[in-house]
């Protein structure tokens, strides 16, 4: 059972992970590969609304997507976009990236190779990965403006869509841990974590929502 306190703490983390940027027209949309086809759907929605003239989908496969997306995350995203009516010429595929840093670096290189001029990026990720994606892009692509976006949905709706509340809480904890430790490893810019969010994170870890954390986690504040 997940306690009432754990649900409340998870909502705090969910809200912090979202950047709450107002979407606006950008040079290109970059959809980060994952198990979530909602990223592709959201990119298509922005394209249809005239917010971007071009979409880049980036991602290879992982343990969680190899069975569902055997041709690669970016390839499946592209197929989804074409099925929804986006012209093939408006979709580029970067099929090699296996983490967020590679998503950014490889997409940047692909756009440079195809001579696409980029001053702003509508960066589309899973809802709880907005801040991590933003922090990574600001580190690795500092000369462009980054507008972070995801499929609009409530925390409760996301839990329902995954069908596993404990897994969602594990993912929220893991994503926040990376926000705290990756800047010192050079993977992303540093962003302050509010005290109430840090306290919620510690309580969730204490309750055992730790399946998505990585090793060598320094204490908060170090």
C-alpha positions as CSV (number, residue, x, y, z in Angstrom):
1,X,0.0,0.0,0.0
2,X,1.1,3.6,-0.7
3,X,0.5,5.9,2.2
4,X,-1.4,9.2,2.0
5,X,1.9,11.0,2.9
6,X,3.7,9.2,0.0
7,X,1.0,10.3,-2.5
8,X,1.3,13.9,-1.2
9,X,5.1,13.8,-1.5
10,X,4.9,12.4,-5.0
11,X,2.6,15.2,-6.1
12,X,5.2,17.7,-4.9
13,X,7.9,16.0,-7.0
14,X,5.6,15.8,-10.0
15,X,4.9,19.5,-9.9
16,X,8.6,20.3,-9.5
17,X,9.6,18.1,-12.4
18,X,7.4,20.1,-14.7
19,X,8.9,23.4,-15.9
20,X,5.5,25.1,-16.5
21,X,6.8,26.8,-19.7
22,X,4.2,28.3,-22.0
23,X,4.7,26.6,-25.4
24,X,5.5,29.1,-28.2
25,X,6.7,28.8,-31.8
26,X,10.2,27.4,-32.1
27,X,12.7,26.5,-34.8
28,X,12.2,22.8,-34.2
29,X,10.5,20.3,-31.9
30,X,12.7,17.5,-30.5
31,X,10.8,14.5,-29.1
32,X,12.8,12.4,-26.7
33,X,12.4,8.7,-27.1
34,X,10.9,6.5,-24.4
35,X,8.1,4.0,-23.9
36,X,5.6,6.9,-24.1
37,X,4.0,7.4,-27.6
38,X,2.4,10.5,-26.1
39,X,5.6,12.3,-26.8
40,X,5.0,11.7,-30.5
41,X,1.4,12.7,-30.3
42,X,2.3,16.0,-28.5
43,X,4.9,16.8,-31.1
44,X,2.3,16.2,-33.9
45,X,-0.1,18.5,-32.0
46,X,2.5,21.3,-32.0
47,X,3.2,20.8,-35.7
48,X,-0.5,20.9,-36.6
49,X,-0.8,24.2,-34.6
50,X,2.0,25.8,-36.5
51,X,4.3,25.9,-33.5
52,X,7.2,24.2,-35.4
53,X,8.0,23.5,-39.0
54,X,10.1,20.4,-38.3
55,X,10.2,17.5,-35.8
56,X,13.2,15.5,-34.7
57,X,12.5,12.2,-32.9
58,X,15.5,10.8,-31.1
59,X,16.1,7.4,-29.4
60,X,17.3,3.9,-29.9
61,X,15.9,1.1,-27.7
62,X,16.2,0.2,-24.0
63,X,15.2,-2.7,-21.9
64,X,11.8,-1.2,-21.4
65,X,11.2,-0.4,-25.1
66,X,12.9,-3.2,-27.0
67,X,9.8,-5.4,-27.1
68,X,7.3,-2.7,-27.7
69,X,9.4,-0.7,-30.1
70,X,11.8,-3.2,-31.8
71,X,12.7,-0.8,-34.6
72,X,13.8,1.9,-32.2
73,X,11.9,4.6,-30.3
74,X,12.6,7.4,-32.8
75,X,11.5,5.2,-35.7
76,X,8.2,4.2,-34.0
77,X,7.6,7.9,-33.1
78,X,8.1,8.8,-36.7
79,X,5.7,6.1,-37.9
80,X,3.1,7.4,-35.4
81,X,3.6,11.0,-36.7
82,X,3.2,9.9,-40.4
83,X,0.1,7.9,-39.5
84,X,-1.3,11.1,-38.0
85,X,-0.8,13.0,-41.2
86,X,2.6,14.8,-40.7
87,X,4.5,14.9,-44.0
88,X,7.6,12.7,-44.2
89,X,9.7,15.7,-45.1
90,X,8.8,17.4,-41.7
91,X,10.2,14.5,-39.6
92,X,13.8,13.7,-39.0
93,X,15.0,10.6,-37.1
94,X,18.0,10.2,-34.8
95,X,18.1,6.5,-34.0
96,X,21.2,6.1,-31.9
97,X,20.7,7.9,-28.6
98,X,20.4,5.8,-25.4
99,X,20.2,8.5,-22.8
100,X,19.1,12.1,-22.4
101,X,22.6,13.5,-23.1
102,X,22.9,11.6,-26.3
103,X,19.3,12.7,-27.3
104,X,20.5,16.3,-27.1
105,X,23.9,15.9,-28.6
106,X,22.9,13.7,-31.5
107,X,19.8,15.8,-32.4
108,X,22.0,18.9,-32.4
109,X,24.5,17.2,-34.7
110,X,21.8,15.9,-37.0
111,X,20.2,19.4,-37.4
112,X,23.7,20.9,-38.1
113,X,24.4,18.2,-40.7
114,X,21.1,18.9,-42.5
115,X,21.8,22.7,-42.3
116,X,18.7,23.5,-40.2
117,X,19.2,26.9,-38.5
118,X,18.1,26.6,-34.8
119,X,17.6,29.4,-32.4
120,X,14.9,27.7,-30.2
121,X,13.9,24.2,-29.4
122,X,10.5,22.9,-28.2
123,X,11.8,20.0,-26.2
124,X,9.2,17.3,-25.6
125,X,9.6,14.6,-23.0
126,X,7.5,12.5,-20.6
127,X,5.8,14.8,-18.0
128,X,8.1,14.0,-15.1
129,X,11.2,14.4,-17.3
130,X,10.7,18.0,-18.3
131,X,13.1,19.5,-15.8
132,X,15.8,16.9,-16.4
133,X,15.5,17.3,-20.1
134,X,15.7,21.1,-19.8
135,X,18.7,21.0,-17.5
136,X,20.5,18.6,-19.9
137,X,19.8,20.7,-23.0
138,X,20.9,23.9,-21.3
139,X,24.2,22.3,-20.5
140,X,24.8,20.7,-23.9
141,X,23.1,23.2,-26.2
142,X,23.5,26.5,-24.4
143,X,23.2,28.8,-27.4
144,X,19.6,28.0,-28.1
145,X,16.4,28.8,-26.2
146,X,14.8,25.7,-24.7
147,X,11.1,25.5,-24.2
148,X,10.2,22.4,-22.2
149,X,6.9,20.6,-22.9
150,X,5.1,17.3,-22.4
151,X,1.6,15.9,-22.8
152,X,-0.7,17.9,-20.6
153,X,-2.0,15.7,-17.8
154,X,-2.6,15.6,-14.1
155,X,-0.5,13.4,-11.8
156,X,-3.5,11.2,-11.2
157,X,-4.1,10.7,-14.9
158,X,-0.4,9.8,-15.4
159,X,-0.6,7.2,-12.7
160,X,-3.7,5.7,-14.3
161,X,-2.0,5.7,-17.7
162,X,1.0,3.7,-16.3
163,X,-1.2,1.4,-14.2
164,X,1.5,1.0,-11.5
165,X,1.6,3.7,-8.8
166,X,4.7,2.4,-7.1
167,X,6.6,2.4,-10.4
168,X,5.6,6.1,-10.9
169,X,6.8,7.1,-7.5
170,X,10.1,5.2,-8.1
171,X,10.5,7.1,-11.4
172,X,9.8,10.5,-9.7
173,X,12.4,9.8,-7.0
174,X,15.0,8.6,-9.6
175,X,14.5,11.6,-11.8
176,X,15.0,14.0,-8.8
177,X,18.1,12.2,-7.7
178,X,19.6,12.7,-11.1
179,X,18.8,16.4,-11.0
180,X,20.8,16.6,-7.7
181,X,23.9,14.5,-8.7
182,X,24.3,14.9,-12.4
183,X,25.4,18.6,-12.5
184,X,28.6,17.7,-10.6
185,X,29.2,15.0,-13.2
186,X,28.9,17.6,-16.0
187,X,25.7,16.1,-17.4
188,X,23.3,19.1,-16.8
189,X,23.1,22.5,-15.3
190,X,22.5,22.8,-11.6
191,X,19.0,23.8,-10.4
192,X,18.1,24.5,-6.8
193,X,15.7,22.0,-5.1
194,X,13.2,23.7,-2.8
195,X,13.3,22.5,0.8
196,X,9.8,21.0,0.8
197,X,10.6,19.0,-2.4
198,X,13.9,17.8,-0.9
199,X,12.1,16.7,2.3
200,X,9.5,14.9,0.2
201,X,12.2,13.1,-1.7
202,X,13.9,12.0,1.5
203,X,10.7,10.6,2.9
204,X,9.9,8.7,-0.3
205,X,13.4,7.2,-0.3
206,X,13.0,6.2,3.3
207,X,9.8,4.4,2.4
208,X,11.6,2.4,-0.2
209,X,10.7,4.1,-3.5
210,X,14.2,3.5,-4.7
211,X,14.2,1.1,-7.7
212,X,15.2,3.9,-10.1
213,X,18.0,5.5,-8.2
214,X,21.6,5.2,-9.3
215,X,24.7,4.5,-7.2
216,X,27.1,7.1,-5.6
217,X,24.4,9.4,-4.4
218,X,25.9,12.2,-2.2
219,X,23.7,13.7,0.6
220,X,21.6,16.7,-0.3
221,X,23.6,19.9,0.0
222,X,27.0,18.4,-0.9
